[in-house]
Amino acid sequence: MLKVENVDLYYGASQALKKVNLVADKTGVTCVMGRNGVGKTSLLRAIAGQQAIQSGSIEWEGQDITTLPAHARAARGVAYVPQGREIFPLLTVYENLCTGFAALKRSERRISTEIFDLFPVLKDMLNRRGGDLSGGQQQQLAIARALVTRPRLLILDEPTEGIQPSIIKDIERVIRLLASRGNMAILLVEQYFEFARNLAETYAVMDRGEIVMQGRGDEMVEQDVRRFLTV
């Protein structure tokens, strides 16, 4: 289980997160929603170890990881797919996938055939450069690269951004399948309400660095949530 408790995060004098509390466990997908600039990505970066927090704590699988660097969290099963995908455009698809090995012991450094069962298009593009793929294919590659690390916590920052509807459906299918196994917590930031509603077992809505609404996904009231998604 992931537990975020009373987390404050600052960029200089600007406070990005204010006493944020969040729980995500391995029973399903936790979706975080909100407008641009309200702190969603800052929260994910804090959990992944890419941004230090000023106060509060972050616990994963019963251990305090608040002060651990990103690579140490990755070794403990935390994988982060950032907004914008951030694949390596000059590396091949295969080489991009192999970058996930850094978080693994040498004996575990192999690409499971399941990666290609989840994302069949990648199998046919192993020797293509990442930068030659479409936006949707790059997003699938970014998620696949995270899955190479065999994560127990998968963090996804707006995986539907700029993606064609057919690939959004493919990504939704993969996330639903991973969540159904019950051995991986999935934390998803999303502005596309329908996508979040379809997947969320639990949800949280952020505004101005705070969580202003949260609960079970099946109790989500669309009108209430959308007030915090529109500009």
C-alpha positions in Angstrom: 0.0 0.0 0.0 1.1 3.6 -0.7 0.4 6.1 2.0 1.0 9.8 1.5 0.5 11.7 4.7 0.5 15.5 5.3 2.9 16.2 2.4 4.0 19.8 1.8 6.1 20.6 -1.2 7.6 24.0 -2.2 9.3 25.4 -5.3 11.2 28.3 -3.7 8.5 30.4 -2.0 5.7 28.8 -4.0 3.8 26.0 -2.2 2.8 23.3 -4.7 1.3 20.7 -2.2 -0.5 21.5 1.0 -1.0 18.8 3.6 -1.8 16.2 0.9 -3.1 12.8 2.1 -3.6 9.9 -0.3 -3.8 6.1 -0.2 -3.4 3.7 -3.1 -3.4 0.0 -2.7 -3.3 -3.1 -4.9 -7.0 -3.6 -5.1 -7.4 -1.3 -8.1 -6.7 2.0 -9.8 -6.5 5.3 -7.8 -7.1 8.3 -10.1 -6.1 11.9 -9.3 -7.8 14.6 -11.2 -7.7 18.4 -11.4 -6.9 21.3 -13.7 -3.5 22.1 -15.0 -1.2 23.5 -12.4 -2.9 22.3 -9.3 -0.1 20.0 -8.1 -0.9 16.7 -9.7 2.5 16.2 -11.3 4.3 17.5 -8.3 2.5 14.8 -6.2 3.6 12.1 -8.6 7.2 13.4 -8.7 7.3 13.5 -4.9 6.1 9.8 -4.7 8.6 8.7 -7.4 11.5 10.5 -5.6 12.1 13.1 -8.3 11.2 16.0 -6.1 12.0 16.4 -2.4 9.1 17.3 0.0 9.5 19.8 2.9 7.3 18.0 5.4 5.0 14.9 5.7 5.8 11.3 4.9 5.6 8.8 2.0 5.3 5.1 2.9 5.3 2.2 0.5 4.7 -1.4 1.5 5.0 -0.6 5.1 8.4 1.2 4.7 9.1 4.9 5.0 10.6 6.0 1.6 10.3 9.7 2.2 14.1 10.4 2.0 15.0 7.7 -0.5 16.3 8.8 -3.9 14.4 7.9 -7.1 16.7 4.9 -8.0 16.2 3.4 -4.6 12.4 3.7 -4.9 12.6 2.1 -8.4 14.5 -0.8 -6.9 11.6 -1.2 -4.4 9.1 -1.6 -7.2 8.1 2.0 -7.9 7.8 2.9 -11.6 6.9 6.3 -13.0 5.6 7.1 -16.5 5.9 10.9 -16.8 3.7 13.3 -18.7 5.1 13.7 -22.2 6.4 10.1 -22.2 10.1 11.0 -22.2 11.3 8.1 -24.3 14.7 8.2 -25.9 14.0 9.3 -29.5 17.4 8.2 -31.0 17.3 4.7 -29.3 15.4 1.8 -30.8 12.3 0.5 -29.2 14.4 -2.5 -27.9 17.0 -0.2 -26.5 14.4 2.0 -24.8 12.9 -1.1 -23.2 16.4 -2.1 -22.0 16.8 1.2 -20.1 14.3 -0.3 -17.6 17.0 -2.8 -16.6 18.7 -0.2 -14.4 16.2 -0.8 -11.6 16.7 -4.6 -11.7 19.2 -7.1 -10.4 21.5 -8.4 -13.2 19.8 -11.8 -13.0 16.4 -10.2 -13.6 17.4 -8.2 -16.7 15.2 -9.6 -19.4 12.1 -8.4 -21.3 9.1 -10.6 -20.5 7.1 -11.8 -23.5 4.1 -10.5 -21.7 5.2 -7.0 -22.7 4.5 -7.8 -26.3 1.2 -9.5 -25.4 0.1 -6.3 -23.8 1.5 -4.1 -26.6 1.7 -6.2 -29.8 2.7 -3.2 -31.9 6.0 -2.9 -30.1 7.1 -6.4 -31.2 7.0 -5.4 -34.8 8.9 -2.2 -34.1 11.8 -3.4 -32.0 14.4 -2.0 -34.4 12.6 1.3 -35.1 13.9 4.4 -33.4 11.6 5.7 -30.6 11.3 9.1 -32.3 9.9 7.5 -35.4 6.9 6.2 -33.5 3.5 7.9 -33.3 2.5 9.7 -30.1 0.3 6.8 -29.1 3.0 4.2 -29.9 5.5 6.2 -27.8 3.0 6.2 -24.9 2.7 2.4 -25.2 6.5 2.2 -25.2 6.8 4.4 -22.1 4.4 2.2 -20.2 6.1 -1.0 -21.5 9.5 0.4 -20.4 8.0 0.9 -16.9 6.6 -2.6 -16.8 10.0 -4.0 -17.7 11.1 -3.1 -14.2 8.4 -5.4 -12.8 6.8 -2.7 -10.7 4.5 -3.2 -7.7 3.5 0.5 -7.9 2.9 2.0 -11.4 2.5 5.7 -11.5 1.1 7.2 -14.8 0.9 10.9 -15.5 -1.9 11.7 -18.0 -1.3 8.7 -20.3 -4.2 9.8 -22.7 -2.7 13.2 -23.4 -2.5 13.8 -27.2 -3.4 10.1 -27.9 -5.8 8.9 -30.6 -9.0 7.2 -29.3 -8.2 3.7 -30.5 -4.9 3.7 -28.5 -6.6 5.2 -25.5 -8.9 2.1 -25.5 -5.8 -0.1 -25.7 -4.1 1.6 -22.8 -7.3 1.4 -20.8 -7.5 -2.3 -21.5 -3.9 -2.8 -20.3 -4.4 -0.8 -17.1 -7.6 -2.7 -16.3 -5.8 -6.0 -16.8 -2.9 -5.1 -14.6 -5.2 -3.8 -11.9 -7.3 -7.0 -12.0 -4.4 -9.1 -10.9 -4.3 -7.6 -7.4 -0.4 -7.4 -7.2 0.2 -3.9 -8.4 -1.0 -0.5 -7.1 -1.8 1.9 -10.0 -1.8 5.6 -9.4 -3.1 7.6 -12.4 -3.3 11.3 -13.0 -5.9 12.2 -15.6 -7.9 15.1 -16.9 -10.0 13.0 -19.3 -13.0 12.3 -17.0 -14.5 9.4 -18.9 -11.2 7.5 -18.8 -10.7 8.1 -15.1 -14.3 7.2 -14.3 -14.0 3.9 -16.2 -10.9 2.8 -14.3 -11.1 4.4 -10.8 -11.7 2.2 -7.8 -10.8 5.3 -5.7 -10.3 8.9 -6.8 -9.1 12.2 -5.5 -9.6 15.7 -6.9 -6.9 18.4 -6.4 -7.3 22.2 -6.5 -4.5 24.7 -5.6 -2.2 22.1 -4.1 -4.9 20.4 -1.9 -7.1 17.4 -2.2 -10.6 18.8 -2.1 -12.6 15.7 -2.9 -12.0 11.9 -2.7 -13.8 8.7 -2.4 -14.8 5.5 -4.2 -14.9 5.5 -7.9 -18.4 4.2 -8.1 -19.6 7.0 -5.9 -18.0 9.7 -8.1 -20.5 12.5 -9.0 -19.6 13.7 -12.4 -21.0 17.2 -11.9 -19.1 17.7 -8.7 -15.8 16.5 -10.2 -16.1 18.4 -13.4 -16.3 21.7 -11.5 -12.6 21.2 -10.8 -11.6 20.1 -14.3 -12.9 23.0 -16.3 -11.0 26.3 -16.6 
